[in-house]
């Protein structure tokens, strides 16, 4: 059994179980028999690309969530005017505070491919309970990251709701630092309304402790600037 087939099979099994779906139910949706699907999950049978797409649709996830992504990520090269914050990264992290549930919501951004003009394809995974299984998450986005003079922009589409677009702006990405403040805008599902979220981006995982919680909450200074400028700002 190949490593890639085994890893993809594990992901199929994880996503299927997280959706309380039996082998019989998934097999019926993708028009395969139960024993074949079981061998997909154990890696005994190599999946063809069409079947991977069929299974991802049946599980209501993006196909890249099933791929064995570790060797697929590409580093952001430090060429010319590349932002120092992203230099050499294949993956970076985000954190924001959800006041509805009084908790920190982590995110992982995988750099998938690089295009022209330093435009990177990325996958973003948010709201998970285990970093080791971050792709099994509450919300998945796919899209692109582009760099400009003083800001890096993220343009993302929610894979479960193609009409929802989310946008991230990372401030002063050209200055050297392990963490950067940014603003993340999109839709809240409960209640349904547009939102702007204070988000911290990091080159490495951070401890989700009381110190981080205080940093992520909207402060009196944030409110003062909001009133002064009549707009949401993050410094």
C-alpha positions in Angstrom: 0.0 0.0 0.0 1.3 3.4 -1.0 1.7 6.2 1.6 -0.4 8.6 -0.5 -3.3 6.2 -0.9 -3.3 5.4 2.8 -3.3 9.1 3.8 -6.2 9.8 1.4 -8.1 6.8 2.7 -7.6 8.0 6.3 -9.0 11.4 5.4 -12.1 9.9 3.7 -12.7 7.8 6.8 -12.3 10.8 9.1 -14.7 13.0 7.1 -17.2 10.2 6.7 -17.3 9.4 10.4 -17.5 13.1 11.4 -20.7 13.3 9.3 -22.1 10.2 10.9 -22.2 8.5 7.5 -21.9 4.7 7.2 -19.9 3.0 4.5 -23.1 1.8 3.0 -24.5 5.3 2.7 -21.3 6.8 1.1 -21.0 3.8 -1.2 -24.5 4.3 -2.4 -24.0 8.0 -3.1 -20.8 7.4 -5.2 -22.2 4.2 -6.8 -19.5 1.9 -5.4 -19.9 -1.3 -3.3 -19.1 -1.3 0.4 -16.1 -3.5 0.1 -14.5 -1.3 -2.5 -15.1 1.8 -0.4 -13.6 0.1 2.6 -10.4 -0.7 0.6 -10.3 3.0 -0.5 -10.2 3.9 3.2 -7.5 1.4 4.1 -5.4 2.4 1.0 -5.6 -1.1 -0.5 -7.0 0.4 -3.8 -5.5 3.5 -5.4 -8.2 6.1 -6.1 -8.6 7.6 -9.5 -9.1 11.4 -9.7 -12.7 11.1 -10.8 -13.6 9.0 -7.7 -11.8 11.4 -5.4 -13.9 14.2 -6.8 -17.1 12.1 -6.4 -16.3 11.3 -2.8 -15.4 14.9 -2.0 -18.8 16.0 -3.4 -20.6 13.3 -1.4 -18.9 14.4 1.8 -19.6 18.1 1.0 -15.9 19.1 1.2 -13.4 20.6 -1.2 -11.4 18.0 -3.1 -8.1 19.4 -1.8 -9.2 18.4 1.8 -8.7 14.8 0.7 -5.3 15.2 -0.8 -2.1 14.4 1.0 -1.1 18.0 1.1 2.3 18.0 2.9 4.5 17.7 -0.2 2.0 19.8 -2.3 2.6 23.1 -0.5 5.1 25.5 -2.0 7.3 28.1 -0.2 6.8 31.8 -0.7 10.1 32.9 -2.2 12.0 35.9 -1.0 12.6 37.5 -4.4 12.6 41.2 -5.0 9.9 43.0 -2.9 8.4 39.9 -1.2 6.9 40.6 2.2 9.3 39.6 5.0 6.5 38.1 7.0 5.7 35.4 4.4 9.2 34.7 3.2 9.9 30.9 3.0 6.5 29.9 4.4 4.5 27.0 3.1 1.9 27.5 5.8 0.8 30.2 8.3 -1.8 30.6 11.0 -4.6 32.9 12.1 -6.5 33.6 15.3 -9.6 35.6 16.1 -11.9 35.8 19.1 -15.6 34.8 18.7 -17.6 36.7 21.4 -20.7 34.6 20.7 -19.1 31.6 22.3 -16.2 33.2 24.2 -13.5 31.3 22.4 -10.5 31.6 20.2 -11.0 30.4 16.6 -7.7 29.1 15.0 -7.0 28.9 11.3 -4.4 27.3 9.0 -3.5 28.7 5.6 -1.8 26.3 3.2 0.1 27.7 0.3 -0.7 25.5 -2.7 0.7 26.9 -5.9 2.4 30.1 -7.1 1.2 31.9 -10.2 2.3 35.0 -12.1 3.1 38.3 -10.4 3.6 36.6 -7.0 -0.1 35.5 -6.8 -0.5 32.4 -4.6 -3.3 29.9 -4.5 -4.2 29.1 -0.9 -6.5 26.9 1.1 -7.8 28.2 4.5 -9.2 26.0 7.2 -10.9 27.5 10.2 -12.7 26.4 13.4 -11.2 23.0 14.1 -10.5 21.3 17.4 -7.2 19.5 16.6 -4.3 21.0 14.7 -3.2 17.5 13.6 -6.5 17.1 11.8 -7.1 20.8 10.9 -8.6 19.9 7.5 -11.6 18.5 9.3 -12.9 21.9 10.2 -16.0 24.0 10.4 -15.2 26.3 7.5 -13.0 25.8 4.5 -12.0 28.6 2.0 -10.1 28.5 -1.2 -8.7 31.4 -3.1 -5.7 33.6 -3.7 -3.2 35.8 -1.9 -1.5 38.8 -3.5 1.1 41.3 -2.2 1.1 45.0 -2.7 3.3 47.9 -1.4 2.1 48.0 2.2 -0.5 45.2 2.5 -1.2 41.6 1.6 -4.7 40.7 0.4 -6.5 37.4 0.7 -9.6 36.8 -1.5 -11.4 33.6 -0.5 -14.5 31.7 -1.3 -16.3 29.5 1.2 -16.3 26.0 -0.3 -19.6 25.1 1.3 -21.3 28.3 0.1 -19.9 29.7 -3.1 -21.9 32.9 -2.8 -19.9 33.8 0.3 -16.7 35.6 -0.3 -14.3 36.5 2.5 -11.5 39.1 2.4 -8.4 39.5 4.5 -5.9 42.4 4.7 -2.6 41.8 6.5 -1.0 45.1 7.5 2.7 46.0 7.1 3.6 42.5 5.9 6.9 43.9 4.6 8.3 44.6 8.0 10.0 41.7 9.8 7.9 40.2 12.6 6.5 36.8 13.5 2.9 38.1 14.0 0.9 40.6 12.0 -2.5 42.2 12.6 -5.1 42.1 9.9 -8.8 42.6 9.2 -11.0 39.7 8.0 -14.4 40.5 6.5 -17.1 38.1 5.5 -20.5 36.8 6.6 -21.6 35.6 10.0 -23.9 32.6 10.0 -25.4 33.3 13.4 -26.8 35.8 13.1 -26.6 36.2 9.3 -24.9 39.5 8.7 -21.7 41.0 7.3 -18.9 41.3 9.8 -15.3 42.6 10.1 -13.1 40.7 12.5 -9.9 41.7 14.2 -7.5 38.8 13.2 -3.9 38.0 14.2 -1.7 36.2 11.6 1.3 34.3 12.7 4.3 32.5 11.2 4.0 29.8 13.9 1.4 28.3 16.2 0.6 30.4 19.2 -0.5 29.3 22.7 -4.3 29.8 23.0 -4.0 31.3 26.4 -5.4 34.2 28.3 -2.7 36.5 26.9 -3.8 35.7 23.3 -7.4 36.1 24.3 -6.8 39.6 25.6 -4.9 40.6 22.4 -7.8 39.4 20.1 -10.6 41.2 21.9 -11.7 44.6 20.7 -10.1 47.1 23.1 -11.0 50.6 24.2 -8.4 52.0 21.9 -10.0 50.1 19.0 -13.3 51.7 19.8 -11.7 55.1 20.1 -10.2 54.8 16.7 -13.5 53.5 15.3 -15.3 56.6 16.5 -12.5 58.9 15.4 -12.2 57.6 11.8 -15.8 56.3 11.6 -14.3 53.0 10.2 -13.0 49.8 11.6 -9.2 49.9 11.9 -6.6 47.4 13.1 -3.1 48.6 14.0 
